[in-house]
Amino acid sequence: DECEFYKRKLFLSDDEARICWQDPNNQHNNTTYLNKTIKDITLGIANHLSSKMNIPKECDNEYFTITTPLRTLDIRTENARVRAKWLGYLRGVMIMKR
């Protein structure tokens, strides 16, 4: 199995109830939604990605993984600052679920 990266625009729905992603080159393409059933957030490059994609360790601070009961979403942000903003929001979501 080979792992492939797809560039996607990641954003919140208008009501902030869903995490959405969409092909940035095709705004008419269907948007996929991930509801807020987040089970876990993992910092850094997922093991299955780092071994298959030869990702440099110095890029580790740009990655995180969202795990839900139905899927896992591996995310690479533009930089560590953007990752920190997403993680702050997602932690808030997880705390509000308690």
Beta strands, then each sheet from edge to edge (+ up, - down):
strand 1: 9-12
strand 2: 18-22
strand 3: 32-35
strand 4: 40-43
strand 5: 63-67
strand 6: 72-76
sheet 1: 1+ 2- 3+
sheet 2: 4+ 5- 6+
end
